């Protein structure tokens, strides 16, 4: 008992960023009540946004500067360099979203897709970020489940936060599919516990006991356990909620959903997959993961081809990119995991740039996100149009953007593994390599549809001319993210060295 108490006390230092975010969540709820009553809604919102931004940046810096590394709370959590990197990605993504949302303060357009977020969203975002910080450190099945539920509940509330019918429908769909995936995940965890007698992924008994089981049993239990994480990544067949929830949620919320939860879910998948035994044969989850990645890439790209709404198109593209994120994990090598981390870090910048720039151009067109309404805006707003083109080219994975570098790294590691492996797995890995690259070409058809309309189509004669609005801070923030995609292509070592250091 004394040793356990000492371990708990020693672990409190490494738990600081998570505890700070949870305390800040409670404090921000109280601050909102006091500030709204004392300063009024408009001024209170400015203070709440500033506090949230400081808290998020502080939590990310705290995680980096934290001297404590290793196991926390009797092997319940594990704070390693990969967890810290993902925590920084999440904190940075949330901070950018808060900054953009506060800088973009026009009233919601009548009948448009965007709605002004109530001030409660800042506290809810902190709760989701705290859950993601906790999930990044979790190496115990129970801790993974509880952290994932904290993230999920906050996400459901953020989706349904605007008082509209569409938001309510999107939130309910998100909740129903989330509940199903959580139940499946919990069942898989119970199977793993029954097979191993432990919930600790790092325990020697976990791998040893699974090595004695039939590979089919381990595969089924592992896939059921990963169901909740597949749901957060929007992988097939847990992708159905994605377009409706993204379409219903306000754009800043949808932008954060597209990057934050996916990055951390990817890390937890790496932890679970590497905890499974590789002897006497290959990892039992390698082929199923390759099939899921291939299915997600195919379905996401093919479904995006038929979309006429820019936001729904980006929602389907996140399904395809979830498959690309998983490509690095499928290789089951250290270089593959590092490539996946690089992809997650760059995807944060690329996808936020795409969401923000689509929103900025739509705002100048009455808030309408239909692709046809982007026609001719390139001449009126060349800076935003060129920046959006750069972001979409990065999503395709073409030079001179970092999207090309990210895809090159993950597919290079996959090809190396596929050509050196001898056995049944190499065929699936080669199929993923070939069809995955082919889908990068297919994505040109829908990603470049918007630039084509911006620059090579004139505005219809029966439409109101786009107002000549000046560039605002939100516009320059989005443009700056697009510029970063080019700079990271020219200097990928900035991020690669950071990942290697982590």
C-alpha positions in Angstrom: 0.0 0.0 0.0 2.8 2.4 0.9 4.5 1.7 -2.5 1.3 2.3 -4.3 0.8 5.6 -2.5 4.3 6.7 -3.3 3.8 5.8 -7.0 0.6 7.8 -7.1 2.2 10.9 -5.5 5.2 10.6 -7.9 2.8 10.3 -10.9 1.1 13.6 -10.1 3.8 15.6 -11.8 3.4 13.8 -15.1 -0.4 14.2 -14.9 -0.2 18.0 -14.6 -1.3 19.0 -18.1 -4.4 16.8 -18.0 -5.3 17.9 -14.5 -4.8 21.5 -15.5 -7.1 21.1 -18.4 -9.8 19.5 -16.3 -9.6 22.2 -13.7 -9.6 24.9 -16.4 -12.8 23.3 -17.8 -14.6 23.7 -14.5 -13.1 27.1 -14.0 -14.2 28.3 -17.4 -17.8 27.3 -16.8 -17.8 29.4 -13.7 -16.0 32.3 -15.4 -18.6 32.3 -18.1 -21.4 32.8 -15.7 -19.6 35.6 -13.9 -18.3 37.4 -17.0 -21.6 37.3 -18.9 -23.3 38.8 -15.9 -20.7 41.4 -15.2 -19.4 42.4 -18.7 -22.2 41.4 -21.1 -22.2 38.6 -23.7 -19.9 40.3 -26.3 -17.1 41.4 -24.0 -17.3 38.1 -22.0 -16.9 36.1 -25.1 -13.6 37.9 -25.9 -12.3 37.2 -22.4 -13.4 33.5 -22.6 -11.7 33.1 -26.0 -8.5 34.7 -24.7 -8.5 32.5 -21.6 -9.1 29.3 -23.7 -6.3 30.2 -26.0 -3.9 30.8 -23.1 -4.9 27.5 -21.5 -4.5 25.5 -24.6 -1.1 26.9 -25.5 0.0 26.6 -21.8 -1.1 22.9 -21.8 0.9 22.2 -24.9 4.0 24.0 -23.6 3.6 22.2 -20.2 3.5 18.8 -21.9 6.7 19.6 -23.8 8.6 21.0 -20.8 7.5 18.3 -18.4 10.5 16.5 -17.1 8.5 13.4 -16.0 8.5 10.5 -18.5 7.5 6.9 -18.0 4.6 5.0 -16.3 2.1 6.8 -14.2 -0.4 5.5 -11.6 0.7 1.9 -11.5 1.0 1.4 -15.3 -2.4 3.0 -16.0 -0.8 5.7 -18.1 2.5 5.9 -20.0 3.9 9.3 -20.9 6.4 8.9 -23.7 7.6 11.1 -26.5 4.9 10.0 -28.9 2.2 10.9 -26.4 3.7 14.4 -25.9 3.9 14.9 -29.7 0.2 14.1 -30.1 -0.7 16.3 -27.2 1.1 19.2 -28.8 -0.7 18.5 -32.1 -4.1 18.5 -30.3 -3.3 21.6 -28.3 -2.1 23.5 -31.4 -5.1 22.4 -33.5 -7.6 23.5 -30.8 -5.8 26.8 -30.3 -5.9 27.5 -34.1 -9.6 26.7 -34.1 -10.3 29.0 -31.2 -8.3 31.8 -32.7 -10.1 31.4 -36.0 -13.5 31.2 -34.5 -13.0 34.4 -32.4 -11.5 36.3 -35.3 -14.4 35.3 -37.5 -17.3 37.1 -35.9 -19.8 37.9 -38.6 -23.5 37.1 -37.9 -24.7 33.7 -39.2 -26.2 34.0 -42.7 -29.9 33.4 -43.0 -30.4 29.9 -44.2 -26.7 29.2 -44.3 -24.7 26.3 -43.0 -22.9 28.1 -40.3 -24.2 29.1 -36.9 -22.8 31.3 -34.2 -21.4 29.1 -31.5 -22.6 29.9 -27.9 -19.9 30.8 -25.4 -20.2 27.4 -23.7 -18.3 25.8 -26.6 -14.9 27.0 -25.1 -15.4 24.9 -22.0 -16.6 21.9 -23.9 -13.6 22.2 -26.2 -11.3 22.1 -23.2 -13.0 19.0 -21.9 -12.5 17.2 -25.3 -8.8 18.3 -25.4 -8.4 17.0 -21.8 -9.8 13.7 -22.9 -7.5 13.5 -25.9 -4.5 14.3 -23.7 -5.5 11.5 -21.4 -6.1 9.1 -24.3 -2.7 9.8 -25.7 -1.1 8.6 -22.4 -3.4 5.6 -21.8 -1.9 2.1 -22.0 -4.5 0.4 -19.9 -7.7 -0.8 -21.6 -9.9 0.7 -18.9 -8.1 4.1 -19.2 -8.4 4.0 -23.0 -12.2 3.4 -22.7 -12.8 6.1 -20.1 -10.7 8.7 -22.0 -12.4 7.8 -25.3 -15.8 8.3 -23.7 -14.8 11.7 -22.3 -13.8 12.7 -25.8 -17.0 11.3 -27.3 -19.5 12.9 -24.9 -17.9 16.3 -25.4 -17.9 15.8 -29.2 -21.6 14.9 -29.2 -22.4 18.1 -27.3 -20.3 20.2 -29.6 -22.0 18.9 -32.7 -25.5 19.6 -31.3 -24.6 22.8 -29.6 -26.2 25.2 -32.1 -30.0 25.4 -31.5 -31.0 24.1 -34.9 -32.7 21.1 -36.3 -29.8 20.1 -38.4 -27.4 20.3 -35.5 -29.7 18.2 -33.4 -30.0 15.5 -36.1 -26.2 15.4 -36.6 -25.6 15.1 -32.9 -28.1 12.3 -32.5 -26.6 10.4 -35.5 -23.1 10.9 -34.0 -24.3 9.7 -30.6 -26.0 6.6 -31.9 -23.1 5.4 -34.0 -20.7 6.3 -31.2 -22.7 4.3 -28.7 -22.7 1.2 -30.9 -18.9 1.5 -31.5 -18.3 1.9 -27.8 -20.3 -1.2 -27.0 -18.4 -3.2 -29.6 -15.1 -1.9 -28.2 -16.0 -2.7 -24.6 -16.9 -6.3 -25.7 -13.6 -6.7 -27.4 -11.8 -5.4 -24.3 -13.6 -8.0 -22.2 -12.5 -10.7 -24.6 -8.8 -9.5 -24.3 -9.1 -9.4 -20.5 -10.6 -12.9 -20.5 -7.7 -14.2 -22.7 -4.9 -12.5 -20.9 -6.1 -11.8 -17.3 -4.8 -8.2 -17.5 -5.9 -4.8 -18.8 -2.3 -3.5 -19.1 -1.1 -3.5 -22.6 2.5 -3.2 -21.5 2.4 -6.2 -19.2 4.4 -9.2 -20.2 1.5 -11.5 -19.5 -0.6 -9.6 -22.1 1.6 -10.7 -25.1 2.5 -14.0 -23.7 -1.1 -15.2 -23.1 -2.2 -13.9 -26.5 0.7 -15.8 -28.2 -0.9 -19.0 -26.9 -4.2 -18.3 -28.5 -5.4 -19.1 -32.0 -4.6 -16.2 -34.3 -8.3 -15.9 -35.4 -9.4 -15.4 -31.8 -6.7 -12.7 -31.3 -7.7 -11.0 -34.6 -11.4 -10.9 -33.7 -10.8 -9.6 -30.2 -8.3 -7.1 -31.4 -10.6 -5.7 -34.1 -13.5 -5.5 -31.8 -11.3 -3.6 -29.3 -10.2 -1.2 -32.0 -13.8 -0.4 -33.1 -14.0 2.8 -31.0 -10.8 4.1 -32.4 -11.8 3.2 -35.9 -15.0 5.3 -35.2 -12.9 8.3 -34.2 -10.7 7.9 -37.3 -13.8 7.6 -39.5 -12.5 4.3 -40.9 -14.8 2.1 -42.9 -17.2 0.6 -41.7 -17.4 3.2 -38.8 -17.6 6.2 -41.1 -21.3 6.6 -41.6 -21.6 9.4 -39.1 -18.9 11.6 -40.6 -20.6 13.6 -43.4 -23.8 14.3 -41.5 -22.0 15.3 -38.3 -19.5 17.5 -40.1 -22.3 19.1 -42.1 -24.3 19.7 -39.0 -21.5 21.0 -36.8 -20.3 24.6 -37.0 -17.2 24.8 -39.2 -14.7 25.4 -36.4 -16.0 22.3 -34.6 -15.9 20.2 -37.8 -12.4 21.4 -38.5 -11.2 20.3 -35.1 -12.9 16.9 -35.4 -11.1 16.3 -38.7 -7.6 16.5 -37.0 -7.5 16.3 -33.2 -9.3 13.0 -32.4 -7.8 11.3 -35.5 -4.2 12.0 -34.5 -4.6 10.6 -31.0 -6.7 7.6 -32.1 -3.9 6.7 -34.5 -1.4 6.6 -31.6 -3.6 4.4 -29.5 -4.0 2.0 -32.5 -0.2 1.8 -32.7 0.0 0.9 -29.0 -2.6 -1.8 -29.2 -1.2 -3.3 -32.5 2.3 -3.4 -31.1 1.1 -5.1 -27.9 -0.2 -8.1 -29.9 2.2 -11.0 -30.4 4.1 -11.4 -33.6 5.2 -15.0 -33.1 5.0 -17.6 -34.4 3.6 -15.7 -37.4 3.1 -12.1 -38.5 1.0 -9.7 -36.5 -2.6 -11.0 -36.8 -4.0 -7.4 -37.3 -1.7 -6.5 -40.2 -3.9 -7.8 -43.0 -7.2 -6.6 -41.5 -5.8 -3.1 -41.0 -4.6 -3.1 -44.6 -8.1 -4.1 -45.8 -9.7 -1.3 -43.6 -7.2 1.3 -44.9 -7.8 0.2 -48.5 -11.6 0.3 -48.0 -11.5 3.7 -46.4 -9.4 5.2 -49.2 -11.6 3.8 -51.9 -15.0 4.7 -50.3 -13.9 8.2 -49.2 -12.5 9.2 -52.6 -15.4 7.7 -54.6 -18.1 9.2 -52.4 -16.4 12.6 -52.5 -16.5 12.6 -56.3 -20.3 13.0 -56.2 -20.5 15.8 -53.6 -21.8 19.3 -54.5 -21.2 20.8 -51.1 -17.7 21.8 -50.2 -18.1 20.9 -46.5 -19.4 17.5 -47.2 -16.7 16.9 -49.8 -14.1 17.7 -47.1 -15.9 15.4 -44.7 -15.7 12.4 -47.2 -12.1 13.3 -47.9 -11.3 12.9 -44.2 -12.4 9.3 -44.5 -9.9 8.7 -47.3 -7.2 10.4 -45.3 -7.9 8.2 -42.4 -7.0 5.3 -44.6 -3.8 7.1 -45.6 -3.0 7.7 -42.0 -3.4 4.0 -41.3 -1.0 3.1 -44.1 2.0 4.0 -41.9 0.7 1.8 -39.1 0.1 -1.2 -41.5 3.9 -1.5 -42.1 4.4 -2.2 -38.4 7.9 -0.8 -38.4 9.4 2.1 -36.5 9.9 4.1 -39.7 6.3 3.5 -40.6 5.1 4.8 -37.2 7.3 7.9 -37.6 5.9 8.4 -41.1 2.3 8.2 -39.7 3.2 10.7 -37.0 4.6 13.0 -39.7 1.4 12.6 -41.7 -0.7 13.4 -38.7 1.3 16.5 -37.9 1.1 17.8 -41.5 -2.5 16.9 -41.9 -3.3 19.2 -39.0 -2.0 22.2 -41.0 -3.4 21.1 -44.4 -6.9 20.2 -43.3 -7.4 23.3 -41.1 -6.2 25.5 -44.0 -8.7 23.8 -46.3 -11.6 24.1 -43.9 -10.8 27.8 -43.0 -10.3 28.9 -46.6 -13.5 27.3 -47.8 -15.3 29.1 -45.0 -13.7 32.4 -45.8 -14.7 32.3 -49.5 -18.2 31.0 -48.7 -18.6 34.0 -46.2 -18.0 36.3 -49.1 -20.7 34.5 -51.1 -23.4 34.7 -48.5 -22.3 31.7 -46.5 -23.3 29.2 -49.1 -21.0 26.2 -49.2 -22.3 24.8 -52.5 -19.4 24.3 -54.9 -21.2 26.0 -57.8 -21.3 29.2 -55.8 -17.5 29.4 -55.8 -17.5 30.1 -59.5 -15.7 33.3 -60.5 -14.5 34.2 -56.9 -10.9 33.8 -57.9 -10.8 37.1 -59.7 -12.4 38.9 -56.8 -10.3 37.3 -54.1 -7.1 36.0 -55.6 -5.1 35.6 -52.4 -7.8 33.4 -50.8 -8.4 31.5 -54.0 -4.7 30.8 -54.5 -4.3 29.8 -50.9 -7.2 27.4 -51.1 -5.8 25.9 -54.3 -2.5 25.3 -52.5 -4.3 23.6 -49.6 -6.3 21.3 -51.9 -3.2 20.4 -53.9 -1.6 19.4 -50.5 -4.6 17.2 -49.8 -4.1 15.5 -53.1 -0.4 15.0 -52.2 1.3 16.9 -55.0 4.5 19.0 -54.8 5.4 21.6 -53.9 3.4 20.9 -50.7 4.1 18.9 -47.7 1.2 16.6 -48.6 3.5 15.0 -51.2 6.2 14.5 -48.5 3.7 12.8 -46.1 2.3 10.4 -48.7 5.8 9.7 -50.0 7.0 8.7 -46.5 4.1 6.4 -45.6 4.0 4.6 -49.0 7.7 4.2 -49.1 7.7 2.4 -45.8 4.8 0.3 -46.9 6.6 -0.6 -50.2 9.7 -1.6 -48.3 7.8 -4.0 -46.0 5.7 -5.4 -48.9 8.7 -6.2 -51.0 10.8 -7.7 -48.2 8.0 -9.8 -46.6 7.4 -13.3 -48.0 4.0 -14.8 -47.3 0.3 -14.1 -47.5 0.6 -10.5 -46.2 2.7 -9.2 -49.0 -0.1 -9.4 -51.6 -2.4 -7.3 -49.4 0.3 -4.8 -48.7 1.2 -4.5 -52.4 -2.5 -4.0 -53.2 -2.8 -1.3 -50.6 0.3 0.4 -52.1 -0.9 0.3 -55.7 -4.6 1.1 -55.2 -3.7 3.7 -52.6 -1.4 5.6 -55.0 -4.1 5.3 -57.7 -6.6 6.9 -55.4 -4.3 9.9 -54.9 -4.8 10.4 -58.7 -8.6 9.9 -58.4 -8.8 12.6 -55.7 -7.7 15.1 -58.3 -11.1 15.0 -59.8 -12.9 16.5 -56.8 -10.1 18.4 -55.0 -9.4 20.5 -58.1 -13.0 21.0 -58.9 -13.1 24.1 -56.6 -10.0 25.8 -58.1 -11.4 25.1 -61.6 -14.6 26.9 -60.6 -12.7 29.7 -58.9 -10.5 30.6 -61.9 -12.0 29.2 -65.1 -15.7 29.8 -64.5 -17.4 33.2 -64.4 -20.2 34.0 -62.0 -23.7 33.3 -63.2 -25.5 36.4 -64.5 -28.5 35.9 -62.1 -26.4 36.0 -58.9 -25.6 39.0 -56.7 -21.9 40.1 -57.2 -19.6 39.1 -54.4 -19.0 42.0 -52.0 -15.5 43.5 -52.1 -14.7 42.8 -48.4 -11.2 43.6 -47.1 -8.9 40.9 -45.8 -9.4 40.2 -42.1 -7.3 38.5 -39.5 -9.2 35.2 -40.0 -8.3 35.4 -43.7 -4.6 35.9 -43.1 -4.6 33.1 -40.5 -6.0 30.7 -43.1 -3.6 31.9 -45.7 -0.7 31.5 -43.3 -1.6 27.8 -42.8 -1.6 27.3 -46.6 1.9 28.9 -46.8 3.1 26.5 -44.1 2.2 23.6 -46.3 4.8 24.9 -48.9 7.4 25.8 -46.3 7.3 22.3 -44.8 7.7 20.8 -48.2 10.9 22.9 -48.6 12.0 22.2 -45.1 10.5 18.9 -43.9 13.4 18.6 -41.4 11.7 21.1 -39.2 9.0 18.6 -38.4 11.0 15.4 -38.9 13.7 16.4 -36.5 11.0 17.4 -34.0 9.4 13.9 -34.3 12.9 12.2 -34.0 13.6 14.3 -31.0 10.3 13.2 -29.5 
